[in-house]
Amino acid sequence: MNDDTVYIDYAPTGWRDRLDAFLVEQGQGFNARLVSQDRLHDLMALESFSDAELERIGLQRQDIPAFVFADLFGSVSSGALAGP
């Protein structure tokens, strides 16, 4: 038996704007498109979490790009990820 069911998931609104704003704030000197392409899966996985689920892991929605790119840009300056 073949399962021909097609599942379509739509990305939550606003995630791309948050990603673009974050990358612009980091400055120039790298190809943001190439770097972000490699991390879209991680971004989308976190974007699929509810706000309550994000809170349980110590994130706010606006912090997702900074969290996903923390290894490239070091510490972040907003929300739950801000250092003392």
C-alpha positions as CSV (number, residue, x, y, z in Angstrom):
1,M,0.0,0.0,0.0
2,N,1.3,3.4,-0.9
3,D,0.7,6.5,1.2
4,D,0.3,9.4,-1.2
5,T,-0.7,11.9,1.4
6,V,0.9,15.3,0.9
7,Y,1.7,17.3,4.0
8,I,2.2,21.1,3.6
9,D,3.7,23.1,6.4
10,Y,3.9,26.9,6.2
11,A,6.6,28.9,7.9
12,P,5.4,31.1,10.7
13,T,5.2,34.8,9.7
14,G,7.9,37.1,10.7
15,W,10.8,34.7,11.0
16,R,12.5,35.9,7.9
17,D,12.3,39.5,9.0
18,R,13.8,38.6,12.4
19,L,16.6,36.7,10.6
20,D,17.3,39.5,8.1
21,A,17.4,42.2,10.9
22,F,19.7,40.1,13.0
23,L,22.2,39.5,10.1
24,V,22.1,43.2,9.2
25,E,22.9,44.2,12.8
26,Q,26.0,41.9,12.7
27,G,27.7,43.9,10.0
28,Q,29.2,43.0,6.7
29,G,32.0,40.8,5.6
30,F,30.3,37.5,4.9
31,N,27.7,36.1,2.6
32,A,24.6,36.1,4.8
33,R,22.7,34.1,2.2
34,L,25.2,31.2,2.2
35,V,25.5,31.2,5.9
36,S,21.8,31.3,6.6
37,Q,21.0,28.6,4.1
38,D,23.1,26.1,6.1
39,R,21.1,26.9,9.3
40,L,17.5,27.3,8.0
41,H,16.6,23.8,9.3
42,D,17.6,24.9,12.8
43,L,15.9,28.2,12.5
44,M,12.7,26.6,11.3
45,A,12.8,23.9,14.0
46,L,12.9,26.6,16.7
47,E,10.3,28.7,15.0
48,S,7.9,25.8,15.1
49,F,8.0,25.8,18.9
50,S,5.3,27.6,20.8
51,D,6.2,30.6,22.9
52,A,5.8,28.4,26.0
53,E,8.2,25.8,24.6
54,L,10.7,28.5,23.8
55,E,10.4,29.9,27.3
56,R,11.1,26.4,28.8
57,I,14.4,26.3,27.0
58,G,15.3,29.9,27.9
59,L,14.6,31.6,24.6
60,Q,12.3,34.3,23.3
61,R,11.2,34.2,19.7
62,Q,13.2,37.3,18.8
63,D,16.4,35.5,20.1
64,I,16.2,32.6,17.7
65,P,18.5,34.0,15.0
66,A,21.1,35.0,17.7
67,F,20.9,31.6,19.3
68,V,21.4,29.8,15.9
69,F,24.3,32.0,14.9
70,A,25.9,32.3,18.4
71,D,29.0,30.3,17.3
72,L,29.7,32.9,14.6
73,F,28.9,36.1,16.3
74,G,29.6,35.4,19.9
75,S,27.4,36.7,22.7
76,V,24.1,38.3,21.9
77,S,22.5,41.5,23.3
78,S,18.8,40.8,23.7
79,G,16.3,38.8,25.6
80,A,17.1,35.6,27.4
81,L,20.5,35.2,25.8
82,A,22.0,38.5,27.0
83,G,24.9,38.0,29.4
84,P,25.4,39.8,32.7
